[in-house]
């Protein structure tokens, strides 16, 4: 029986599980919102909360401890930039939102995001929409130019069109 056995094994050995959680925590801090399976999201929650608590402390020792856990220097810098927004909050820095099931194996999927990242998500969506509109306009312009050049030239021989 698993009485008093805390934590999640996630079907991996110790080193693989540790690497997986470090990568997930690093990605969450950099992106502020990621999609993963529900058990992984629940398993990484305490690690993210610990990192944010280190970020709120803000001293050199905390920066070194975060650097030892997080995978990139960029993630460490971002952690110490976003931690002050959790100011007087005593934990509960994350939101886990269930979104459905994975196609292949039916695992339950979830978004895990830092609180207050909604503004960032809206900005990302707007940037994507602008980029998509720009690409569509360029494609339409290219199609119009291609069509204009084909209208000016005579139809190919044997195309079936009669003059």
N, C-alpha and C positions, 0 to 999 in steps of 0.2 A: 504494500500500500504506500501511497505517497503522502502520508501524514507528515506535516511540518516540512515539506520539501518546497521551498519557495522558488520562484523564477520559472522561466520558460526554457525548454530545451530546443524547441524549433526544429527537431529532427536533424541536428548537426552536432559534430563534436565540439569540444570547448573552444579550440582555436578558431574554427570556422564561425562559430556563433559570435565570438568576440569581434572578429573582423567584420561580420555582417552588421552587427549593432553599431560599431564605430563608423562604418560607411553610411548607414542610415541616419545616424545623428549628425554627421558632417553634412550630408545632403539636405537634411531638414533645416539646419542653421543657415546654409547658403541660400536655399530656395524659399524657405519659410513655409512651404506647403509641398508635401509629396503624397503619392498614392502608393499604398502597399497593402499587404494582407492584414487582417485584423489582429491575429496573434503577434505579428511582428510589431505592429503599432503599439500594442499594449506592452510588449516586452521592452521597447525602446523608451517608453515614457519616463521611467525613473532616471535613465541616463541623461535625457535631454533636460529634465528638471534640475539635475545636479550641475550640468554645464551652465545653465542660466543662473543658478545660484552663485557659481564661481564668477560669472560675468558681472553679477551685481556687486560682488565684493570688490572687484576691479583692481586689486593690488598685483604686484609682480609675481608673488607666489601663486595666486589664482590663475594668472595668465600662463605660467609654466605648467600648472596642472592641466589646464584646458589644452595646451599645446601638446602635452603628452598623450592625450586621448583623441583629439580631433586629427583628421588626416591631412589637412592643408592649413597653411598659414592664413590664407584668405578666410577660411572658416573661423579661425581664432579672432581675427580682426573684426569680422562681422558680428561674432558673438558679443564682443565688448562694445560694439556700436548699438545693438538692439536691446541689450540687457537693461539699460536704464528705463526703458518704457514700461518695465514691470515693477518699477519703484517700490511701493509699499506692499505689493501683493506677496503673500506668503505661500506660494506654490500654485498649482493649477494653471500653468502657463500654456497648456496645450488644449486643443480641441480635436477629438476623434469623431469623424462623421462616416457612418457606414454608407456604402454606395452601391452594393449589389454583390454579384458573384462573378468569379473569374471563369472564363469560358472553358479552359482546358480541364481543370480538376475540381471546379465548383467551390474553391476557397473563397471565403468572404473577404471582399475588398473594402478598404477604408481610406479616406483622406486623413492625414494627420497634419495639423497646421498650428503655428504659433498664434496666440491671440493677438489681435491688432494687425494681422497681415492682410486684412480685407482690402485696405487701400492699395497695397502693393498688387494684389490680384486684379483689381479693377484697372490699374495702370497697365499691367501686362496685357489684359484683354484688349484695351484700347490700342496699344502698340501693335498687337497682332492684327486687329481689324484694319488699321491704317496700312500696314504692310500688305495685307491681303488685297485691299482695294487698289493699292498702287500696282501690285503685280497684275491684277485683272485688267487695269487700264492699259498697262504696257502690252499685255497679250492682245487686247482688242486693237490697239494701235498697230501692232505688228501684223495682225490678220487683215486689217483694212489696207495696209500698204501692200501686202502680198496679193490681195484681191485686186487692187488698182493696177498692179503690174501685169497680172494675168488678163485683165480686161483689155488692156492696150495691145496685147499681142494677138495674132490670129490663132484660131483654135487648131490643135494638132490634127494632122491628116488622119482620116478614118475615124474621127470622133463621133460621126453621125450627125453633126450639125450642118444644115444647108444654109447657104447664103442667098 
